[in-house]
């Protein structure tokens, strides 16, 4: 399945924020990409639909999800009790590749996706190579024994950020998904209501 594999800084500049995490190149050139990017600092006012579409595209790039998969995830979220927008974020946060990233096993979600695809990750003791697999509270995610010495993993774990809804043992490279995060605990700058408004039309 096709994925965006181009420059991540270009996408971050498109949305005006470092959606893939800290980016020194974005800090140097935090204006839109393209030949006339620097001259477009006073861009024309976006429409309501434009803002909604931009927010949806931003979240898709952020979590590495394509359009059909994103739409299916939203429809699933809308059938769950509670706010559809928050449910959408909770489902995205419960993806296997995202949790590998949250544990600090990989430096980015794209790297986490690759680790899962290359069968370096186990879910509840069994190898799982499906990045979109939905992880449930109580499930255990670990690095395979033969993969624990990979440089990308050891370097990433050393710089990992801790979150309240997960538990990770850096010595055994094993993590547990404790509970669904509260909305305020998700650090990304996302206005999920814009996405709900877009799909409600």
C-alpha positions as CSV (number, residue, x, y, z in Angstrom):
1,X,0.0,0.0,0.0
2,X,1.3,3.4,-0.9
3,X,2.7,5.7,1.8
4,X,4.2,9.1,1.7
5,X,8.0,8.6,1.7
6,X,9.1,12.1,0.8
7,X,10.8,14.8,2.9
8,X,9.1,15.1,6.3
9,X,10.2,18.7,6.8
10,X,8.3,19.7,3.6
11,X,5.1,18.4,5.0
12,X,5.7,20.1,8.4
13,X,6.3,23.4,6.6
14,X,3.0,22.9,4.7
15,X,1.1,22.8,7.9
16,X,3.2,25.3,9.7
17,X,4.2,23.1,12.6
18,X,6.6,20.2,13.3
19,X,4.0,17.4,13.1
20,X,6.7,14.7,13.0
21,X,8.4,15.9,16.2
22,X,11.5,18.1,16.8
23,X,12.9,19.2,13.4
24,X,15.9,21.6,13.2
25,X,15.3,22.1,9.5
26,X,11.8,23.3,10.1
27,X,13.0,25.8,12.7
28,X,15.3,27.3,10.1
29,X,12.7,27.5,7.4
30,X,9.3,27.7,9.1
31,X,7.4,29.0,6.1
32,X,5.5,27.2,3.3
33,X,7.5,25.1,0.9
34,X,7.9,26.0,-2.7
35,X,9.6,28.7,-4.8
36,X,7.5,31.5,-3.4
37,X,7.1,30.0,0.1
38,X,8.9,32.8,2.0
39,X,6.8,35.4,0.2
40,X,3.5,33.7,1.2
41,X,3.7,34.5,4.9
42,X,0.6,36.6,4.4
43,X,-1.5,33.9,2.8
44,X,-5.1,34.5,1.8
45,X,-7.6,33.7,4.4
46,X,-8.6,30.0,4.4
47,X,-12.3,29.0,4.2
48,X,-14.0,27.0,6.9
49,X,-13.9,23.9,4.6
50,X,-10.2,24.6,3.9
51,X,-9.4,24.6,7.6
52,X,-11.3,21.4,8.2
53,X,-9.6,19.6,5.3
54,X,-6.2,20.9,6.4
55,X,-6.7,19.5,9.9
56,X,-7.8,16.1,8.6
57,X,-4.7,16.0,6.3
58,X,-2.5,17.0,9.1
59,X,-3.7,14.1,11.4
60,X,-3.4,11.6,8.5
61,X,0.2,12.6,7.9
62,X,0.9,12.6,11.6
63,X,-0.3,9.1,12.3
64,X,0.8,7.7,8.8
65,X,-2.8,6.7,7.8
66,X,-4.2,6.8,4.3
67,X,-7.6,8.2,3.3
68,X,-9.7,5.0,3.3
69,X,-8.2,3.7,6.5
70,X,-8.7,7.1,8.2
71,X,-12.3,7.3,7.0
72,X,-13.0,3.7,8.3
73,X,-11.4,4.6,11.6
74,X,-13.6,7.7,11.9
75,X,-16.8,5.7,11.1
76,X,-15.8,3.2,13.8
77,X,-15.2,6.1,16.3
78,X,-18.6,7.6,15.5
79,X,-20.3,4.3,16.5
80,X,-18.6,4.3,19.9
81,X,-20.2,6.0,22.9
82,X,-18.8,9.5,23.6
83,X,-17.4,12.2,21.4
84,X,-16.5,11.0,17.9
85,X,-13.5,13.3,17.6
86,X,-12.0,12.1,20.9
87,X,-12.8,8.5,20.0
88,X,-11.0,8.9,16.7
89,X,-7.8,10.1,18.6
90,X,-8.1,7.2,21.1
91,X,-8.3,4.7,18.2
92,X,-5.3,6.2,16.5
93,X,-3.4,6.2,19.7
94,X,-4.2,2.5,20.2
95,X,-2.5,1.5,16.9
96,X,0.4,-0.8,17.4
97,X,2.8,1.4,15.4
98,X,1.8,4.4,17.5
99,X,2.4,2.6,20.8
100,X,5.8,1.4,19.6
101,X,6.6,5.1,19.0
102,X,5.1,6.2,22.4
103,X,7.2,3.6,24.2
104,X,10.3,5.1,22.7
105,X,11.2,1.9,20.8
106,X,11.4,4.0,17.6
107,X,12.2,7.7,17.1
108,X,9.3,8.4,14.8
109,X,6.0,6.7,13.8
110,X,7.4,5.9,10.4
111,X,10.3,4.1,12.0
112,X,7.9,2.3,14.4
113,X,5.8,1.2,11.4
114,X,8.9,-0.2,9.8
115,X,10.0,-2.1,12.9
116,X,6.5,-3.7,13.0
117,X,6.5,-4.6,9.3
118,X,10.0,-6.2,9.6
119,X,8.7,-8.4,12.5
120,X,10.9,-6.9,15.3
121,X,7.8,-6.4,17.6
122,X,5.7,-8.9,19.5
123,X,2.1,-8.3,20.8
124,X,1.2,-10.5,23.8
125,X,4.1,-12.8,23.1
126,X,3.4,-13.4,19.4
127,X,5.1,-11.6,16.5
128,X,2.7,-9.0,14.9
129,X,3.6,-7.3,11.6
130,X,0.4,-5.3,11.3
131,X,1.1,-1.6,12.1
132,X,-2.7,-0.8,12.3
133,X,-3.4,-3.6,14.8
134,X,-5.6,-2.2,17.6
135,X,-4.0,-2.7,21.0
136,X,-6.3,-3.1,24.0
137,X,-5.6,-2.0,27.6
138,X,-3.6,-4.7,29.3
139,X,-1.8,-5.8,26.2
140,X,1.9,-6.2,26.3
141,X,4.2,-5.0,23.5
142,X,7.9,-6.1,23.4
143,X,11.0,-6.1,21.1
144,X,11.9,-9.6,19.9
145,X,15.0,-11.1,21.6
146,X,17.0,-11.1,18.4
147,X,16.2,-7.4,17.7
148,X,17.1,-5.9,21.0
149,X,20.6,-4.9,19.9
150,X,19.4,-2.8,17.0
151,X,21.0,0.6,17.1
152,X,17.9,2.5,16.1
153,X,16.1,0.9,19.1
154,X,18.8,1.4,21.7
155,X,19.3,5.1,20.7
156,X,15.6,5.8,20.7
157,X,14.9,4.2,24.1
158,X,17.6,6.4,25.7
159,X,15.8,9.5,24.6
160,X,12.2,8.3,25.3
161,X,9.5,10.5,26.8
162,X,7.3,8.9,29.5
163,X,3.4,8.9,29.3
164,X,0.9,8.2,32.0
165,X,-1.1,5.7,30.1
166,X,1.7,3.3,29.2
167,X,4.4,1.5,31.2
168,X,7.8,0.6,29.7
169,X,10.8,-1.4,31.0
170,X,13.9,-0.1,29.2
171,X,15.9,-3.1,30.4
172,X,13.7,-5.8,28.9
173,X,12.3,-3.5,26.2
174,X,8.8,-4.5,27.2
175,X,5.8,-2.2,27.5
176,X,2.3,-2.4,28.7
177,X,-0.7,-0.4,27.4
178,X,-2.4,0.5,30.7
179,X,-5.4,2.4,29.6
180,X,-6.9,4.7,27.0
181,X,-5.3,8.2,27.4
182,X,-7.3,11.2,28.5
183,X,-7.8,13.7,25.8
184,X,-5.6,16.3,27.6
185,X,-2.7,13.8,27.8
186,X,-2.3,13.5,24.0
187,X,0.5,16.1,23.3
188,X,-0.1,16.7,19.6
189,X,-1.8,20.0,18.5
190,X,-5.0,18.6,17.1
191,X,-8.4,20.2,16.8
192,X,-10.5,17.0,16.3
193,X,-13.8,19.0,16.1
194,X,-12.8,20.3,12.7
195,X,-12.5,16.7,11.4
196,X,-15.9,15.8,12.9
197,X,-17.4,18.9,11.2
198,X,-15.8,17.9,7.9
199,X,-17.2,14.3,7.9
200,X,-20.6,15.5,9.2
201,X,-21.4,17.3,5.9
